[in-house]
Amino acid sequence: MGSGALIAMGATATLLTTKRMGSQKEIADATQEIREYLSLDPSALDIVRFATLAPNGHNAQPWKFSVEKERITIMPDFSRRTPIVDPDDHHLFISLGAAAENLAIAGAARGRRGQPRFESGGNGSIIFAHEGGAPVSSPLFDAIRYRQSTRANYDGRSVSPFDLNLLANTASVSGVDLVLLTDRRRIDQVRDLVMTGNTAQMADPAFARELKHWLRFNPRQALNAGDGLYSVASGNPALPSWLGPVAFDWLSTSDSQNKSYADQINSSAGIAVFAGATEDPLHWVSVGHACQRFALQATVLGLKCAFINQPVEVASLRSDLAALSGLPGRRPDLVMRFGYGPTLPRSMRRPVASVITNRDET
């Protein structure tokens, strides 16, 4: 989306149905309420809430939490899989790793120190066993509330070598390789892979149906669902719920999306490619830890990030991405672009109570 026709359609629809669609102020109020709540509540529910602010595919939030005394367990919620774009649950486990990283950082800041541990022999759960201690805050903790995937054009400024080194060091996680691409030739090559992958995905009716299922076209729909991709957060106009899917079918073509991706990548300072040492849930979780640490450090530095994962989601493009990243024979796991850009409206999260399966802190 994003064409002139869609903007005009959105303006007309907004005039006709503003009350029914809700307002962006309601979204802003809700997210501000979350930030204020997070700054005040020191309980286990508080750090679970921080965990749920991790990035995740289609904002499906594929996680559940069990809260016990000195232990929080993150479990995959397979009812929230995205089987077309993520058939092997690769993105799902990366999302769990990012949530676990938030949990550890927030736990330390709330005097609940511990290290998340992936249960290889279980159902893919992550155990966060914690113990009491003095709270240890950090810039990464402060950044959790403000990190977002910013799907917009950036301003083209480069990132200093010092800050690039800081990003790489902060994101250093055992079993994960991070490659930062800042030369224009390789950025252009990634851009071309993204466009090729996007064209293939948009030609797949099943992919389009799954994507449309997770789109939220106006503030009311986003607030009611508490999940999904809030289209206004990508710079699109709010549309009535009945009109949004129709407009998507009419106007969200691979050509229009490719132009947006090209502009966005051309305006970026660089691209980060993450690859786990092995193709398994353990290493996908580790990639989640690394990418979240990268995104939080970027937020501290005033940078914005956005995922451009088409070259890892379309299997035929992975070898090309691996080769240009200097990782021949490997499976790249994530691709993020980064740079200096605007703050956009935020996507929603479900209430903490809806993701906790049991709570026993006695």
C-alpha contacts under 8 A as a table, 3 or more apart, distances in Angstrom:
res1	aa1	res2	aa2	distance
1	M	6	L	6.85
1	M	236	N	6.74
1	M	248	F	6.57
1	M	251	L	5.91
1	M	252	S	4.44
1	M	253	T	7.54
1	M	256	S	6.91
1	M	257	Q	6.87
2	G	6	L	6.16
2	G	7	I	6.63
2	G	235	G	7.31
2	G	236	N	5.60
2	G	237	P	7.95
2	G	252	S	7.82
2	G	256	S	7.68
3	S	6	L	5.28
3	S	7	I	6.37
3	S	251	L	7.31
3	S	256	S	7.29
4	G	7	I	5.09
4	G	8	A	6.20
5	A	8	A	5.16
5	A	9	M	6.10
6	L	9	M	4.90
6	L	10	G	5.92
6	L	237	P	7.64
6	L	247	A	7.14
6	L	251	L	6.99
7	I	10	G	4.95
7	I	11	A	6.16
7	I	236	N	7.31
7	I	237	P	5.98
8	A	11	A	5.13
8	A	12	T	6.35
9	M	12	T	5.23
9	M	13	A	6.10
10	G	13	A	5.06
10	G	14	T	5.94
10	G	237	P	5.25
10	G	238	A	5.98
10	G	239	L	5.45
11	A	14	T	5.11
11	A	15	L	6.43
11	A	237	P	7.26
12	T	15	L	5.31
12	T	16	L	6.46
13	A	16	L	5.08
13	A	17	T	6.02
13	A	18	T	7.72
13	A	239	L	6.14
13	A	240	P	6.72
14	T	17	T	5.37
14	T	18	T	5.00
14	T	21	M	7.88
14	T	238	A	6.91
14	T	239	L	6.69
14	T	240	P	7.72
15	L	18	T	5.98
17	T	20	R	5.33
17	T	21	M	6.22
17	T	240	P	6.93
18	T	21	M	5.25
18	T	22	G	6.11
18	T	23	S	7.17
19	K	22	G	5.25
19	K	23	S	7.55
20	R	220	R	7.22
20	R	240	P	7.69
21	M	218	N	5.55
21	M	219	P	5.97
21	M	220	R	4.95
21	M	221	Q	7.07
21	M	238	A	7.73
21	M	239	L	7.42
21	M	240	P	5.99
21	M	241	S	7.66
22	G	26	E	7.03
22	G	218	N	7.08
22	G	219	P	5.21
22	G	220	R	4.62
23	S	26	E	5.43
23	S	27	I	7.02
23	S	218	N	7.89
23	S	219	P	5.58
23	S	220	R	7.19
24	Q	27	I	5.06
24	Q	28	A	6.21
24	Q	219	P	5.88
24	Q	345	P	7.92
25	K	28	A	4.89
25	K	29	D	5.93
26	E	29	D	5.04
26	E	30	A	6.08
26	E	219	P	7.21
27	I	30	A	5.12
27	I	31	T	6.22
27	I	219	P	6.26
27	I	223	L	6.99
27	I	345	P	7.74
27	I	346	R	7.64
27	I	348	M	7.84
28	A	31	T	5.28
28	A	32	Q	5.99
28	A	345	P	7.28
28	A	346	R	7.77
29	D	32	Q	5.09
29	D	33	E	6.01
30	A	33	E	5.05
30	A	34	I	6.36
31	T	34	I	4.97
31	T	35	R	6.36
31	T	346	R	7.29
31	T	348	M	7.38
32	Q	35	R	5.06
32	Q	36	E	6.19
33	E	36	E	5.16
33	E	37	Y	6.02
34	I	37	Y	5.08
34	I	38	L	6.08
35	R	38	L	5.12
35	R	39	S	6.36
35	R	145	R	6.10
36	E	39	S	5.19
36	E	40	L	6.64
37	Y	40	L	5.39
37	Y	41	D	6.21
38	L	41	D	5.84
38	L	46	D	6.14
38	L	49	R	7.52
38	L	50	F	7.38
41	D	46	D	5.69
42	P	46	D	5.94
42	P	47	I	7.67
42	P	110	R	5.92
43	S	46	D	5.15
43	S	47	I	6.98
43	S	110	R	7.95
44	A	47	I	5.36
44	A	48	V	6.34
44	A	67	V	7.36
45	L	48	V	5.00
45	L	49	R	6.14
45	L	352	V	7.07
46	D	49	R	5.10
46	D	50	F	6.49
47	I	50	F	4.91
47	I	51	A	6.26
47	I	103	L	5.87
47	I	106	A	5.54
47	I	107	G	6.13
47	I	110	R	7.82
48	V	51	A	4.92
48	V	52	T	6.39
48	V	65	F	7.58
48	V	103	L	6.54
48	V	352	V	7.21
49	R	52	T	5.18
49	R	53	L	6.78
49	R	352	V	5.99
50	F	53	L	5.40
50	F	54	A	7.60
50	F	99	A	7.97
50	F	102	N	6.10
50	F	103	L	6.50
50	F	106	A	6.63
50	F	144	I	7.01
50	F	145	R	7.58
51	A	54	A	5.90
51	A	98	A	7.84
51	A	99	A	4.46
51	A	100	A	6.40
51	A	101	E	7.53
51	A	102	N	4.84
51	A	103	L	4.92
51	A	106	A	7.94
52	T	61	Q	7.36
52	T	99	A	6.09
52	T	349	R	7.15
53	L	99	A	7.27
53	L	102	N	7.84
53	L	144	I	7.12
53	L	145	R	7.32
53	L	349	R	7.20
54	A	95	S	7.04
54	A	98	A	5.60
54	A	99	A	5.02
54	A	102	N	6.81
54	A	144	I	7.95
54	A	292	Q	7.35
55	P	59	N	7.11
55	P	95	S	6.34
55	P	98	A	6.87
55	P	99	A	7.77
55	P	148	Q	7.70
55	P	149	S	7.53
55	P	292	Q	7.77
56	N	59	N	5.18
56	N	60	A	6.67
56	N	61	Q	6.14
56	N	62	P	7.75
56	N	91	H	7.36
56	N	92	L	7.19
56	N	94	I	7.77
56	N	95	S	4.82
57	G	60	A	6.15
57	G	61	Q	7.65
57	G	82	T	7.92
57	G	91	H	6.28
57	G	92	L	7.02
57	G	95	S	7.21
58	H	82	T	7.97
58	H	211	L	7.48
58	H	214	W	6.35
58	H	228	G	5.77
58	H	229	L	5.84
59	N	214	W	7.77
59	N	227	D	5.73
59	N	228	G	4.68
59	N	229	L	5.91
59	N	347	S	7.81
60	A	80	R	5.97
60	A	81	R	7.53
60	A	82	T	7.94
60	A	214	W	7.37
60	A	227	D	6.00
60	A	228	G	5.67
61	Q	80	R	7.10
61	Q	95	S	7.99
61	Q	227	D	7.01
61	Q	349	R	7.83
62	P	76	P	5.94
62	P	77	D	4.75
62	P	78	F	6.63
62	P	79	S	7.55
62	P	80	R	5.05
62	P	81	R	6.61
62	P	92	L	6.53
62	P	95	S	7.67
62	P	96	L	7.80
63	W	74	I	6.59
63	W	75	M	5.63
63	W	76	P	4.74
63	W	77	D	4.73
63	W	96	L	6.85
63	W	355	V	6.91
64	K	74	I	5.80
64	K	75	M	5.06
64	K	76	P	6.26
64	K	77	D	5.94
64	K	355	V	4.84
64	K	356	I	5.75
64	K	357	T	6.59
65	F	72	I	6.79
65	F	73	T	5.48
65	F	74	I	4.73
65	F	75	M	6.08
65	F	355	V	6.02
65	F	356	I	4.65
65	F	357	T	6.00
65	F	358	N	7.61
66	S	72	I	5.64
66	S	73	T	5.02
66	S	74	I	6.73
66	S	75	M	7.93
66	S	356	I	5.77
66	S	357	T	5.50
66	S	358	N	5.27
66	S	359	R	6.29
67	V	71	R	6.36
67	V	72	I	4.68
67	V	73	T	6.63
67	V	356	I	7.34
67	V	358	N	6.19
67	V	359	R	4.68
67	V	360	D	5.96
67	V	361	E	6.77
68	E	71	R	5.12
68	E	72	I	5.99
68	E	359	R	6.02
68	E	360	D	4.63
68	E	361	E	4.86
68	E	362	T	7.62
69	K	72	I	7.94
69	K	360	D	6.41
69	K	361	E	4.27
69	K	362	T	6.08
70	E	112	R	7.95
70	E	129	A	5.74
70	E	130	H	5.08
70	E	131	E	6.08
70	E	361	E	7.65
71	R	127	I	7.04
71	R	128	F	5.60
71	R	129	A	4.34
71	R	130	H	5.96
72	I	127	I	6.15
72	I	128	F	5.10
72	I	129	A	6.46
73	T	125	S	6.67
73	T	126	I	5.69
73	T	127	I	4.64
73	T	128	F	6.01
74	I	96	L	7.21
74	I	100	A	7.39
74	I	125	S	5.54
74	I	126	I	5.07
74	I	127	I	6.50
74	I	128	F	7.89
75	M	96	L	7.85
75	M	123	N	7.72
75	M	124	G	6.71
75	M	125	S	4.48
75	M	126	I	6.56
76	P	92	L	7.54
76	P	93	F	7.57
76	P	96	L	7.18
76	P	123	N	7.85
76	P	124	G	6.63
76	P	125	S	6.52
77	D	80	R	5.80
77	D	81	R	7.39
78	F	81	R	5.13
81	R	86	D	7.66
81	R	89	D	7.15
81	R	92	L	7.12
82	T	85	V	5.99
82	T	86	D	5.56
82	T	87	P	7.16
82	T	89	D	7.84
82	T	210	E	7.23
83	P	86	D	4.97
83	P	87	P	4.35
83	P	88	D	7.48
83	P	89	D	7.41
84	I	87	P	5.62
84	I	206	A	6.83
84	I	207	F	5.83
84	I	210	E	7.01
85	V	207	F	6.56
85	V	313	E	6.42
86	D	89	D	5.35
86	D	90	H	6.23
86	D	91	H	6.22
86	D	92	L	7.68
86	D	313	E	7.12
87	P	90	H	7.60
89	D	92	L	4.92
89	D	93	F	6.34
90	H	93	F	5.57
90	H	94	I	6.45
90	H	281	P	7.06
90	H	284	W	6.46
90	H	333	D	7.98
91	H	94	I	4.99
91	H	95	S	6.13
91	H	284	W	7.73
92	L	95	S	5.11
92	L	96	L	6.47
93	F	96	L	4.95
93	F	97	G	6.29
93	F	124	G	7.92
93	F	281	P	6.03
93	F	284	W	5.73
93	F	285	V	5.31
93	F	288	G	7.48
94	I	97	G	5.06
94	I	98	A	6.33
94	I	284	W	5.00
94	I	285	V	4.75
94	I	286	S	7.31
94	I	287	V	6.04
94	I	288	G	4.21
94	I	289	H	7.77
95	S	98	A	5.11
95	S	99	A	6.23
95	S	285	V	7.40
95	S	288	G	5.92
96	L	99	A	5.04
96	L	100	A	6.10
96	L	126	I	7.85
96	L	285	V	6.32
96	L	288	G	6.89
97	G	100	A	4.98
97	G	101	E	6.23
97	G	284	W	7.39
97	G	285	V	4.11
97	G	286	S	6.08
97	G	287	V	7.02
97	G	288	G	4.14
97	G	289	H	5.04
98	A	101	E	5.09
98	A	102	N	6.45
98	A	285	V	7.42
98	A	288	G	4.31
98	A	289	H	4.91
98	A	290	A	7.76
98	A	291	C	7.14
98	A	292	Q	5.24
99	A	102	N	5.16
99	A	103	L	6.19
99	A	288	G	7.86
99	A	289	H	7.99
100	A	103	L	4.84
100	A	104	A	6.23
100	A	116	P	6.31
100	A	126	I	7.33
100	A	128	F	7.70
100	A	289	H	7.15
101	E	104	A	5.23
101	E	105	I	6.27
101	E	116	P	7.66
101	E	288	G	7.73
101	E	289	H	5.24
101	E	292	Q	6.88
101	E	293	R	7.44
102	N	105	I	5.19
102	N	106	A	5.93
102	N	141	F	7.76
102	N	144	I	7.21
102	N	292	Q	7.80
103	L	106	A	5.22
103	L	107	G	5.75
103	L	128	F	7.83
104	A	107	G	4.98
104	A	108	A	6.24
104	A	113	R	7.00
104	A	114	G	6.34
104	A	115	Q	6.25
104	A	116	P	6.77
104	A	128	F	7.49
105	I	108	A	5.36
105	I	109	A	6.44
105	I	140	L	7.35
105	I	141	F	5.83
106	A	109	A	5.00
106	A	110	R	6.17
106	A	137	S	7.99
106	A	141	F	6.03
107	G	110	R	5.08
107	G	111	G	6.14
107	G	112	R	4.50
107	G	113	R	5.50
107	G	114	G	7.31
107	G	130	H	7.73
108	A	111	G	5.17
108	A	112	R	5.23
108	A	113	R	4.53
108	A	114	G	7.33
108	A	135	P	5.81
108	A	136	V	5.33
108	A	137	S	6.77
109	A	112	R	7.38
109	A	135	P	4.73
109	A	136	V	4.57
109	A	137	S	4.32
109	A	138	S	7.31
109	A	141	F	7.08
110	R	134	A	7.99
110	R	135	P	5.09
110	R	136	V	7.26
110	R	137	S	7.83
111	G	131	E	7.80
111	G	132	G	5.57
111	G	133	G	4.90
111	G	134	A	5.12
111	G	135	P	3.99
111	G	136	V	6.84
112	R	130	H	5.30
112	R	131	E	5.34
112	R	132	G	5.08
112	R	133	G	6.45
112	R	135	P	7.47
113	R	130	H	5.03
113	R	131	E	5.49
113	R	132	G	6.48
113	R	133	G	6.82
114	G	128	F	6.42
114	G	129	A	5.74
114	G	130	H	4.35
114	G	131	E	6.58
115	Q	128	F	6.08
115	Q	129	A	6.91
115	Q	130	H	7.43
116	P	126	I	6.25
116	P	127	I	5.48
116	P	128	F	4.38
116	P	129	A	6.99
117	R	126	I	5.42
117	R	127	I	5.11
117	R	128	F	6.41
118	F	124	G	6.97
118	F	125	S	6.15
118	F	126	I	4.39
118	F	127	I	6.35
118	F	282	L	6.53
118	F	285	V	7.75
119	E	122	G	5.32
119	E	123	N	7.42
119	E	124	G	5.95
119	E	125	S	5.61
119	E	126	I	5.90
119	E	127	I	7.22
120	S	123	N	7.75
120	S	124	G	6.43
120	S	281	P	7.95
120	S	282	L	6.63
121	G	124	G	7.65
122	G	125	S	6.62
124	G	281	P	7.22
137	S	141	F	6.33
137	S	142	D	7.78
138	S	141	F	5.20
138	S	142	D	6.55
139	P	142	D	5.08
139	P	143	A	6.23
139	P	297	Q	7.90
139	P	300	V	6.54
140	L	143	A	5.01
140	L	144	I	6.54
140	L	293	R	7.57
140	L	296	L	5.50
140	L	297	Q	6.20
140	L	300	V	6.93
141	F	144	I	5.50
142	D	145	R	6.64
142	D	146	Y	7.88
143	A	146	Y	5.32
143	A	147	R	5.99
143	A	296	L	5.69
143	A	297	Q	7.73
143	A	299	T	6.07
143	A	300	V	6.08
144	I	147	R	5.57
144	I	296	L	6.47
146	Y	299	T	7.30
147	R	295	A	6.99
147	R	296	L	6.29
147	R	299	T	5.82
147	R	304	K	7.94
148	Q	304	K	7.46
148	Q	305	C	7.31
148	Q	306	A	7.97
148	Q	346	R	7.01
149	S	304	K	7.21
149	S	305	C	5.55
149	S	306	A	4.61
149	S	307	F	7.07
150	T	233	A	7.85
150	T	234	S	7.39
150	T	304	K	6.07
150	T	305	C	5.78
150	T	306	A	5.31
150	T	341	G	7.88
150	T	342	P	7.66
150	T	343	T	7.03
150	T	344	L	6.54
151	R	233	A	7.56
151	R	234	S	5.28
151	R	235	G	7.74
151	R	264	Q	7.69
151	R	305	C	7.92
151	R	306	A	5.80
152	A	234	S	6.61
152	A	235	G	7.10
152	A	264	Q	6.13
152	A	341	G	7.38
152	A	342	P	7.49
153	N	263	D	6.57
153	N	264	Q	4.48
153	N	265	I	7.68
153	N	267	S	5.85
153	N	268	S	7.43
153	N	341	G	6.76
154	Y	264	Q	6.69
154	Y	267	S	5.09
154	Y	268	S	5.64
154	Y	339	G	5.92
154	Y	340	Y	5.41
154	Y	341	G	4.23
154	Y	342	P	7.17
155	D	267	S	5.86
155	D	268	S	7.19
155	D	339	G	7.31
155	D	340	Y	5.82
155	D	341	G	5.86
156	G	266	N	7.58
156	G	267	S	4.49
156	G	268	S	5.44
156	G	269	A	5.85
156	G	339	G	7.01
156	G	340	Y	7.24
157	R	268	S	7.63
157	R	269	A	6.05
157	R	339	G	6.99
157	R	340	Y	6.69
158	S	269	A	4.91
158	S	270	G	7.81
158	S	339	G	7.30
159	V	163	D	6.48
159	V	164	L	6.54
159	V	269	A	6.37
159	V	339	G	7.30
160	S	163	D	5.29
160	S	164	L	6.23
161	P	164	L	4.99
161	P	165	N	6.10
162	F	165	N	5.20
162	F	166	L	6.26
163	D	166	L	4.87
163	D	167	L	6.12
163	D	301	L	7.68
164	L	167	L	5.10
164	L	168	A	6.27
165	N	168	A	5.12
165	N	169	N	6.10
166	L	169	N	5.15
166	L	170	T	6.01
166	L	297	Q	7.98
167	L	170	T	5.27
167	L	171	A	6.18
167	L	294	F	5.78
167	L	297	Q	6.17
167	L	298	A	6.77
168	A	171	A	5.25
168	A	172	S	6.20
168	A	178	L	7.13
168	A	180	L	7.96
168	A	294	F	7.29
169	N	172	S	5.18
170	T	293	R	6.24
170	T	294	F	6.38
170	T	297	Q	6.91
171	A	178	L	7.78
171	A	289	H	7.89
171	A	290	A	4.71
171	A	291	C	6.58
171	A	292	Q	7.77
171	A	293	R	5.13
171	A	294	F	4.88
172	S	176	V	7.40
172	S	177	D	7.84
172	S	178	L	7.65
172	S	290	A	6.39
173	V	176	V	5.69
173	V	177	D	7.95
173	V	286	S	6.95
173	V	287	V	7.86
173	V	289	H	7.32
173	V	290	A	5.71
174	S	286	S	7.61
175	G	276	G	5.80
175	G	277	A	5.21
175	G	278	T	8.00
175	G	283	H	6.65
175	G	286	S	7.03
176	V	274	F	6.82
176	V	275	A	5.65
176	V	276	G	4.41
176	V	277	A	5.89
176	V	283	H	7.36
176	V	286	S	6.74
176	V	287	V	6.05
176	V	290	A	7.31
177	D	274	F	5.76
177	D	275	A	5.22
177	D	276	G	6.29
177	D	277	A	7.37
178	L	272	A	6.75
178	L	273	V	5.72
178	L	274	F	4.70
178	L	275	A	6.61
179	V	272	A	5.76
179	V	273	V	5.16
179	V	274	F	6.58
179	V	325	S	6.48
179	V	326	G	7.98
180	L	270	G	6.91
180	L	271	I	5.81
180	L	272	A	4.67
180	L	273	V	6.51
181	L	186	R	6.63
181	L	187	I	6.46
181	L	270	G	5.50
181	L	271	I	5.06
181	L	272	A	6.30
181	L	273	V	7.91
181	L	325	S	7.59
182	T	186	R	7.57
182	T	187	I	6.74
182	T	269	A	6.50
182	T	270	G	4.49
182	T	271	I	6.60
183	D	186	R	5.87
183	D	187	I	6.35
183	D	270	G	7.65
184	R	187	I	4.95
184	R	188	D	5.96
185	R	188	D	5.22
185	R	189	Q	6.41
186	R	189	Q	4.87
186	R	190	V	6.26
186	R	324	L	6.89
187	I	190	V	5.14
187	I	191	R	6.15
187	I	265	I	7.57
187	I	266	N	7.87
187	I	270	G	6.91
187	I	271	I	6.78
188	D	191	R	4.89
188	D	192	D	6.27
188	D	266	N	7.50
189	Q	192	D	5.15
189	Q	193	L	6.39
189	Q	324	L	7.88
190	V	193	L	5.02
190	V	194	V	6.14
190	V	321	L	7.03
191	R	194	V	5.08
191	R	195	M	6.30
191	R	261	Y	7.48
191	R	262	A	6.25
191	R	265	I	6.27
191	R	266	N	7.87
192	D	195	M	5.14
192	D	196	T	6.16
193	L	196	T	5.02
193	L	197	G	6.00
193	L	310	Q	7.56
193	L	311	P	5.88
193	L	317	L	6.99
193	L	321	L	7.57
194	V	197	G	5.10
194	V	198	N	5.99
194	V	261	Y	7.61
194	V	308	I	6.75
194	V	309	N	7.38
194	V	310	Q	5.32
194	V	311	P	5.71
195	M	198	N	5.01
195	M	199	T	6.12
195	M	258	N	5.34
195	M	261	Y	7.08
195	M	262	A	7.50
195	M	310	Q	7.95
196	T	199	T	5.22
196	T	200	A	6.42
197	G	200	A	5.15
197	G	201	Q	6.18
197	G	310	Q	4.96
197	G	311	P	5.82
197	G	313	E	7.81
197	G	314	V	5.94
197	G	317	L	7.34
198	N	201	Q	5.07
198	N	202	M	6.03
198	N	254	S	6.57
198	N	257	Q	7.78
198	N	258	N	7.05
198	N	310	Q	6.07
199	T	202	M	5.34
199	T	203	A	6.25
199	T	254	S	5.22
199	T	255	D	7.71
199	T	258	N	7.62
200	A	203	A	5.26
200	A	204	D	6.75
200	A	314	V	7.78
201	Q	204	D	5.32
201	Q	207	F	6.16
201	Q	208	A	7.55
201	Q	314	V	7.67
202	M	205	P	7.19
202	M	207	F	6.79
202	M	208	A	6.08
202	M	253	T	7.28
202	M	254	S	5.89
203	A	208	A	7.97
203	A	254	S	7.85
204	D	207	F	5.33
204	D	208	A	6.46
205	P	208	A	5.09
205	P	209	R	6.15
206	A	209	R	5.11
206	A	210	E	6.22
207	F	210	E	5.21
207	F	211	L	6.14
208	A	211	L	5.13
208	A	212	K	6.01
209	R	212	K	5.14
209	R	213	H	6.16
210	E	213	H	5.10
210	E	214	W	6.78
211	L	214	W	5.44
211	L	215	L	6.50
212	K	215	L	5.10
212	K	245	P	6.71
212	K	248	F	7.84
214	W	227	D	7.82
214	W	228	G	4.64
214	W	229	L	5.92
215	L	228	G	5.60
215	L	229	L	4.76
215	L	230	Y	6.15
215	L	231	S	6.54
216	R	219	P	7.82
216	R	221	Q	5.73
216	R	222	A	5.34
216	R	228	G	6.11
216	R	229	L	5.68
216	R	230	Y	4.72
216	R	231	S	5.98
216	R	241	S	7.74
217	F	221	Q	6.66
217	F	222	A	7.34
217	F	230	Y	6.21
217	F	231	S	5.41
217	F	232	V	7.04
217	F	238	A	5.68
217	F	239	L	5.43
217	F	240	P	6.73
217	F	241	S	6.06
217	F	244	G	5.68
218	N	221	Q	5.46
218	N	222	A	6.27
218	N	230	Y	7.19
218	N	231	S	7.32
218	N	232	V	7.02
218	N	238	A	4.65
218	N	239	L	5.61
218	N	240	P	6.46
218	N	241	S	6.98
219	P	222	A	5.06
219	P	223	L	6.03
219	P	230	Y	7.83
219	P	238	A	7.36
220	R	223	L	5.17
220	R	224	N	6.05
221	Q	224	N	5.22
221	Q	225	A	6.10
221	Q	241	S	7.04
222	A	225	A	5.31
222	A	226	G	5.74
222	A	227	D	6.68
222	A	228	G	7.28
222	A	230	Y	6.16
222	A	347	S	7.66
222	A	348	M	6.59
223	L	226	G	5.22
223	L	348	M	6.76
225	A	228	G	7.44
225	A	350	R	7.50
226	G	348	M	5.02
226	G	349	R	4.84
226	G	350	R	4.47
226	G	351	P	7.58
227	D	347	S	7.32
227	D	348	M	5.59
227	D	349	R	5.50
227	D	350	R	6.24
228	G	347	S	7.53
228	G	348	M	7.66
229	L	233	A	7.89
229	L	347	S	6.65
230	Y	233	A	5.49
230	Y	234	S	7.38
230	Y	346	R	7.79
230	Y	347	S	5.60
230	Y	348	M	7.75
231	S	234	S	5.36
231	S	235	G	7.02
231	S	236	N	5.73
231	S	237	P	7.54
231	S	238	A	7.34
232	V	235	G	5.15
232	V	236	N	4.70
232	V	237	P	5.71
232	V	238	A	5.95
232	V	345	P	6.97
233	A	236	N	7.19
233	A	344	L	5.70
233	A	345	P	4.77
233	A	346	R	5.94
233	A	347	S	6.70
234	S	344	L	7.50
235	G	344	L	7.71
239	L	243	L	6.23
239	L	244	G	5.42
240	P	243	L	5.24
240	P	244	G	6.02
241	S	244	G	5.41
241	S	245	P	7.44
242	W	245	P	6.74
242	W	246	V	7.45
243	L	246	V	5.29
243	L	247	A	6.07
244	G	247	A	5.16
244	G	248	F	6.08
245	P	248	F	4.96
245	P	249	D	6.30
246	V	249	D	5.20
246	V	250	W	6.30
247	A	250	W	5.04
247	A	251	L	5.76
247	A	252	S	7.40
248	F	251	L	5.48
248	F	252	S	4.95
249	D	252	S	6.08
249	D	253	T	7.74
250	W	253	T	7.56
251	L	256	S	7.80
252	S	256	S	6.40
252	S	257	Q	6.70
253	T	256	S	5.29
253	T	257	Q	6.18
254	S	257	Q	5.09
254	S	258	N	5.81
255	D	258	N	5.06
255	D	259	K	6.27
256	S	259	K	5.28
256	S	260	S	6.49
257	Q	260	S	5.06
257	Q	261	Y	6.15
258	N	261	Y	5.00
258	N	262	A	5.98
259	K	262	A	5.10
259	K	263	D	6.20
260	S	263	D	5.21
260	S	264	Q	6.09
261	Y	264	Q	5.07
261	Y	265	I	6.03
262	A	265	I	5.31
262	A	266	N	5.91
263	D	266	N	5.15
263	D	267	S	6.20
264	Q	267	S	5.27
264	Q	268	S	6.46
265	I	268	S	5.10
265	I	337	R	6.94
267	S	339	G	7.81
268	S	271	I	7.71
268	S	337	R	6.39
268	S	338	F	5.74
268	S	339	G	4.98
268	S	340	Y	7.62
269	A	337	R	7.60
269	A	338	F	5.91
269	A	339	G	4.70
269	A	340	Y	7.63
270	G	337	R	5.82
270	G	338	F	5.60
270	G	339	G	6.76
271	I	335	V	6.93
271	I	336	M	5.60
271	I	337	R	4.29
271	I	338	F	6.14
272	A	334	L	8.00
272	A	335	V	5.70
272	A	336	M	5.09
272	A	337	R	6.18
272	A	338	F	7.69
273	V	325	S	7.27
273	V	332	P	6.84
273	V	333	D	7.49
273	V	334	L	5.78
273	V	335	V	4.67
273	V	336	M	6.61
274	F	287	V	6.71
274	F	291	C	7.37
274	F	332	P	6.02
274	F	333	D	5.58
274	F	334	L	5.13
274	F	335	V	6.52
275	A	287	V	6.96
275	A	330	R	7.32
275	A	331	R	6.38
275	A	332	P	4.49
275	A	333	D	4.96
275	A	334	L	6.97
276	G	279	E	6.85
276	G	283	H	5.30
276	G	284	W	6.42
276	G	286	S	7.26
276	G	287	V	6.06
276	G	331	R	7.64
276	G	332	P	7.32
276	G	333	D	6.78
277	A	283	H	6.72
277	A	330	R	7.87
278	T	283	H	6.14
279	E	283	H	6.74
279	E	284	W	7.27
279	E	331	R	7.25
280	D	283	H	5.64
280	D	284	W	6.22
281	P	284	W	4.85
281	P	285	V	6.02
282	L	285	V	5.31
282	L	286	S	6.46
283	H	286	S	4.76
283	H	287	V	6.17
284	W	287	V	4.98
284	W	288	G	6.37
284	W	333	D	7.47
285	V	288	G	4.95
285	V	289	H	6.51
286	S	289	H	5.05
286	S	290	A	6.35
287	V	290	A	5.04
287	V	291	C	6.03
287	V	333	D	7.37
287	V	334	L	7.96
288	G	291	C	5.31
288	G	292	Q	6.06
289	H	292	Q	5.41
289	H	293	R	6.26
290	A	293	R	5.22
290	A	294	F	6.19
291	C	294	F	4.96
291	C	295	A	6.11
292	Q	295	A	5.00
292	Q	296	L	6.05
293	R	296	L	5.17
293	R	297	Q	6.09
294	F	297	Q	5.25
294	F	298	A	6.07
295	A	298	A	4.98
295	A	299	T	6.19
295	A	304	K	7.94
295	A	305	C	6.67
296	L	299	T	4.98
296	L	300	V	6.33
297	Q	300	V	4.99
297	Q	301	L	6.35
298	A	301	L	5.06
298	A	302	G	6.36
298	A	303	L	4.91
298	A	304	K	6.62
298	A	305	C	7.52
299	T	302	G	5.08
299	T	303	L	5.25
299	T	304	K	6.38
300	V	303	L	7.39
302	G	340	Y	6.89
303	L	338	F	6.65
303	L	339	G	5.37
303	L	340	Y	4.88
303	L	341	G	6.96
304	K	338	F	5.54
304	K	339	G	5.52
304	K	340	Y	5.76
304	K	341	G	5.93
304	K	342	P	7.74
305	C	336	M	6.37
305	C	337	R	5.57
305	C	338	F	4.37
305	C	339	G	6.74
306	A	336	M	5.44
306	A	337	R	5.51
306	A	338	F	6.66
307	F	334	L	7.52
307	F	335	V	5.82
307	F	336	M	4.37
307	F	337	R	6.39
308	I	311	P	7.75
308	I	334	L	7.93
308	I	335	V	5.48
308	I	336	M	5.69
308	I	337	R	6.93
309	N	312	V	5.45
309	N	313	E	6.11
309	N	334	L	6.00
309	N	335	V	5.29
309	N	336	M	7.46
310	Q	313	E	4.96
310	Q	314	V	5.94
311	P	314	V	5.59
311	P	315	A	7.37
311	P	317	L	5.21
311	P	318	R	5.74
311	P	321	L	6.62
311	P	335	V	7.99
312	V	315	A	6.25
312	V	317	L	6.80
312	V	318	R	5.37
312	V	321	L	7.91
312	V	331	R	7.78
312	V	332	P	6.21
312	V	333	D	6.21
312	V	334	L	6.74
312	V	335	V	7.71
314	V	317	L	5.81
314	V	318	R	7.11
315	A	318	R	5.51
316	S	319	S	7.04
317	L	320	D	5.44
317	L	321	L	6.40
318	R	321	L	5.13
318	R	322	A	6.04
318	R	331	R	6.29
318	R	332	P	6.51
319	S	322	A	4.98
319	S	323	A	6.07
319	S	328	P	6.97
319	S	329	G	6.82
319	S	330	R	7.44
319	S	331	R	7.25
320	D	323	A	5.16
320	D	324	L	6.35
321	L	324	L	5.40
321	L	325	S	6.09
321	L	332	P	7.23
322	A	325	S	5.09
322	A	326	G	6.24
322	A	327	L	4.72
322	A	328	P	5.17
322	A	329	G	6.92
322	A	330	R	6.13
322	A	331	R	6.70
322	A	332	P	6.09
323	A	326	G	5.24
323	A	327	L	5.57
323	A	328	P	4.67
323	A	329	G	7.69
324	L	327	L	7.49
325	S	328	P	7.85
327	L	330	R	5.67
332	P	335	V	7.89
350	R	354	S	6.67
350	R	355	V	7.59
351	P	354	S	5.54
351	P	355	V	7.27
352	V	355	V	5.54
352	V	356	I	6.57
353	A	356	I	5.44
354	S	357	T	7.88
356	I	359	R	7.11
